[in-house]
Amino acid sequence: MADGLAVEEDSNLRYSYESPRFKVLVTGGAGYIGSTLVPMLLSEGYAVVIYDLFRWGMQPLLNSNLDTRHLEIINGDILDDITLESVVKSSNAVIHLAGIVSAPAFNRYPEIAKEVNERGTKILVDSLKPDQPIIFASVENVYGRSALNLKGPCTEDEECDPLSPFAATFVESEKLVLKSNGVVLRIPSAFGISPRMRLDLLVNNLVFQACTKGHIDLYQADFKRNFIHVQDLAKCHLFTLNNIDKMRGKAYNVGHESLGYSKRQICEIIKDQLPNIRISEPKDEAYKDADNRNFETSFERIKDVGFTVTKSIHDGVTELLKIVPHLSEAEIKKCQAL
Ligand SMILES: NC(=O)c1ccc[n+]([C@@H]2O[C@H](COP(=O)([O-])OP(=O)(O)OC[C@H]3O[C@@H](n4cnc5c(N)ncnc54)[C@H](O)[C@@H]3O)[C@@H](O)[C@H]2O)c1
């Protein structure tokens, strides 16, 4: 349970049959990260409110083997300020995952996406009770130009200088969250299986191409950046909640330096297990990363508070290769939706 918060004598933060559990609002709780995180929170003893408009349906929650006794589900839009405010007020802490979550998705409807990502966070932050903790899932893309010009690993003290309008919305949200003494988690690309599956994420997508076409189109092959397994990422949110007092008011790069790879290196790991796949490097820039991520990250700050990862890229590729070849056309379509 949330350390410093749970010890207060007469608060409602401790739980038992008599007293209410510590209630965590998870916006976007039915998404890729959320559908892995929510079962962890429930089994750790938290009560959970999922607030989501279920863009990907309810299936992720059906797949999650949830203990529903301490779960509440609200089908709502993050932009519905009246409903959201009352849900925030009746919770003890907030984990904010809802949003438009990739540059291609953002670019499809940029105005709505900006509204969801920026005003959604503002409504949440404005609804917080004094001293109510909030944890925000941000993106490593916020560093933009600052990271590209660096000689060494990128620390949290580097200026945020985003390249894409998508990443810029996270910079704005981060400012609001940090001003409210919340925690910002700057997250690299996740990989691995989750009840709501995403095949647009780099590692997942490379495995998907290899399985379905026997061939990978590799763009920006030697660009190197960091990755994290979705279960470690969910654990990081749980860890942050459990250590909220010592982590508040700061941004953290999430991950571990052992998970820094070029795209070419990831393809080699896949090729170790699927030796017959072909890899080509198209000259056009059809799938160029909008944020040109190609940098090393420092994880000293998150290590100092005690977080580390448990799963490697190799673990993720092995796991993906067991599942991805068996996805149906309909399932693939859903997992590719942005
Ligand atoms: N998955 C990653 O690799 C990764 C990496 C860095 C940062 N993040 C950030 O973590 C957060 C969650 O990402 P994810 O991978 O779980 O994405 P996801 O798309 O799987 O989940 C997002 C959830 O938000 C919900 N949502 C969208 N718009 C909403 C709205 N207006 N109101 C209420 N709910 C809404 C969707 O229905 C979905 O369930 C995002 O902010 C994303 O940018 C993710």
The ligand as a Gaussian input file, in Angstrom:
#p B3LYP/6-31G(d) Opt

LIG

0 1
 N        2.448000       1.805000     -24.284000
 C        3.571000       2.491000     -24.413000
 O        4.569000       2.029000     -24.989000
 C        3.680000       3.873000     -23.829000
 C        4.929000       4.497000     -23.858000
 C        5.047000       5.792000     -23.344000
 C        3.931000       6.427000     -22.791000
 N        2.723000       5.795000     -22.797000
 C        1.577000       6.543000     -22.281000
 O        0.817000       5.746000     -21.383000
 C       -0.567000       6.066000     -21.516000
 C       -1.369000       4.783000     -21.779000
 O       -0.895000       4.168000     -22.974000
 P       -1.414000       2.750000     -23.481000
 O       -0.302000       2.134000     -24.245000
 O       -2.035000       2.000000     -22.369000
 O       -2.514000       3.217000     -24.554000
 P       -3.981000       2.612000     -24.900000
 O       -4.466000       3.307000     -26.119000
 O       -3.935000       1.143000     -24.924000
 O       -4.830000       3.089000     -23.645000
 C       -5.367000       4.379000     -23.531000
 C       -6.735000       4.253000     -22.905000
 O       -7.274000       5.574000     -22.782000
 C       -8.632000       5.522000     -23.139000
 N       -9.045000       6.848000     -23.615000
 C       -8.669000       7.473000     -24.758000
 N       -9.268000       8.665000     -24.844000
 C      -10.028000       8.799000     -23.735000
 C      -10.911000       9.814000     -23.270000
 N      -11.126000      10.937000     -23.972000
 N      -11.539000       9.628000     -22.094000
 C      -11.353000       8.475000     -21.385000
 N      -10.546000       7.486000     -21.781000
 C       -9.898000       7.643000     -22.946000
 C       -8.738000       4.462000     -24.230000
 O      -10.061000       3.942000     -24.324000
 C       -7.720000       3.430000     -23.749000
 O       -8.328000       2.427000     -22.964000
 C       -0.667000       7.087000     -22.656000
 O       -0.665000       8.387000     -22.139000
 C        0.620000       6.842000     -23.432000
 O        1.032000       7.956000     -24.187000
 C        2.583000       4.541000     -23.299000

